[in-house]
């Protein structure tokens, strides 16, 4: 009976026990969904999908007791960023994924990063290079190599190969351009000259186009190392073209960046033939049995593998480990908790050979393997080469002998020749001049522009060859430099930076002040008697004489009938002078009786009005600096500028002579020319206005030449140190090179001419005094006639 009861109890309790066990199993096997959004038809997409599947399979086979399981939901983006964006949005909203693996391009990364930031779901990218534009997104995680460490390694390798210049060839796409920036900046900091740059787009770069571009590069960049930063297809085509042109032979160095090497396929027929002499940087992956086992399985599945397949393997294991740790915590926001767990923990990884830890928002791979197709040369880590085999490096690159074309040996040191065009008219010798040595047949160049250029180019170890240019305008000079790149490398002189010239050449930063200005004669310093300046001496004397004459004539006419003009002789003398000079300010108070005297005063007041108006106007104009608006003088400025640049041999003397003889009242030209004139005549001329309507003088280089950037940096250094200003003072104030007259004599003559031309003279206003004189004579004649009649009347009455 007891056994029957026990069986009955067990039968009744069995469903409950089974349910509890099932609940426990469900709790143990909690699913954590992760989205994989890639182009599943591409090599990268296939490798990532396979790597994740293998990694999770290996991980949970070893860690079978874990209560979480990461499941991957794959979506095909077909290489379209918008489809990737839609897939990620759908996975987050509907599938409730806790993380996303994806982003194969920079454009796609920016879209997914914005989604991740809004949804607080981490997006992990294994294919997008390091980019400053992505640093602002806290939920966008990158697994990438360290671009700064790579840049230092490539630069050190170039120095080790005794190279001083490079040609940078890159893919014309946003993510490739942006990922190259760190390397370019490091070249500039370490004084590695970027001789030329060339870009190729995958959609439009056929073999013929690439061959033509390589021919142009080799004509002007012999001896430089080639640094290549492009995707697999373009690299294959580029090196194939280089092989045809003989650029893979002895004396040529080719360096592939880490991103190019990570995507490069080494199993095709081309790589077997054409990779001789090519050195590449790859993220270092320590060899182990696990690595060998994993990569062999990937190759068996896909017949291919890449460096990032190991990264994908590590990321999958990191996610699985973080999901398990996260399950031990309780939080409403699981995705944020997952990301925080990933940041706070370290993990074992195949790619590092040890612990992996997130730094900021990145899993950084800082050690690089340097090698050729066949073998490893060495490692780069911690700012130094580790165990590098220099015998292997030399033999792998065909002893790396550099061609001697366009090189000179000077004191045992090899210098590359830079062929520089210089305008040879010697129009302004202080800026530039060319002289031919009759014994050697070599041209030498001097002047302010030349000294600045020599100082800026000196750090780059060039031998300068100056070539005179005599063929017309500077626009033609820019076109000549652009179309004959096999003959000329640069142009130096008083060359203004303009937009149309920039279509053909690359300009440096301006090394002079920018804009145009107005120069005029400096006025003589104001003295105690400066108010006499508007009239010359003859006019002052004539005016004073007529003031006295007016008083005398009015007194003479009014004396007999007007009591105010009577009295003692002293009083009458005072009234004569008072009345005459009071008309200056129209302050005469005496009432006039005679009509003739009233007529005289009216005429004289008209003369005084003209005199006072002329005085006031001239005083204002001579004591206030006149300003001419540049926008109203554009045509005149352009004409003057061209005439002075191309007209006379000695433009400085032409300027001064024009102001000296009064032919020109103002000079409008570019600031450097006016500064030169001020240096010769500091006390004679003054710059009254300036406007930044031109871009200053710059040096011209071939399009794509890295020297334009390097020289611009040197110009900026000279300007910040004050060296540029010192050069300008030295060349702009040196008087011996031109046949100009004594400074003191010129200042005096210029001021005398200016004063004489600005003052009113008696000759200019003599018409007024003729009118006044006629009026005075007429009044005196009338008065004499009237006196004669009165005298006759008195005599008749007397007799």
URZILIN-V231395 format. One record per run of one state. SS is the DSSP state (~ for helix, > for strand, _ for the rest). FROM is the first residue (numbers start at 0). LEN is the number of residues. If there is no record, write none. Layout:
ss=(SS	SS)
from=(FROM	FROM)
len=(LEN	LEN)
This chain:
ss=(_	~	_	>	_	~	_	>	_	~	_	>	_	~	_	>	_	~	_	>	_	~	_	>	_	~	_	>	_	~	_	>	_	~	_	>	_	~	_	~	_	>	_	~	_	~	_	~	_	>	_	>	_	>	_	>	_	>	_	>	_	>	_	~	_	~	_	>	_	>	_	>	_	>	_	~	_	>	_	~	_	>	_	>	_	~	_	>	_	>	_	~	_	>	_	~	_	~	_	~	_	~	_	~	_	~	_	~	_	>	~	_	>	_	>	_	>	_	~	_	~	_	~	_	>	_	~	_)
from=(0	1	28	29	38	42	62	67	76	80	95	98	102	105	119	121	125	131	134	139	145	146	160	164	171	173	189	192	200	206	220	224	229	231	244	253	256	257	263	268	274	277	283	288	302	306	327	333	344	345	349	353	357	358	359	361	365	367	371	375	381	383	386	389	396	397	400	406	410	412	423	432	436	442	446	447	460	461	469	473	483	489	492	495	496	500	503	504	507	515	521	529	532	534	535	536	558	562	565	568	582	594	623	629	632	633	646	650	660	665	670	680	684	691	696	697	699	702	706	721	722	732	742	758	759	760	765	798)
len=(1	27	1	9	4	20	5	9	4	15	3	4	3	14	2	4	6	3	5	6	1	14	4	7	2	16	3	8	6	14	4	5	2	13	9	3	1	6	5	6	3	6	5	14	4	21	6	11	1	4	4	4	1	1	2	4	2	4	4	6	2	3	3	7	1	3	6	4	2	11	9	4	6	4	1	13	1	8	4	10	6	3	3	1	4	3	1	3	8	6	8	3	2	1	1	22	4	3	3	14	12	29	6	3	1	13	4	10	5	5	10	4	7	5	1	2	3	4	15	1	10	10	16	1	1	5	33	1)
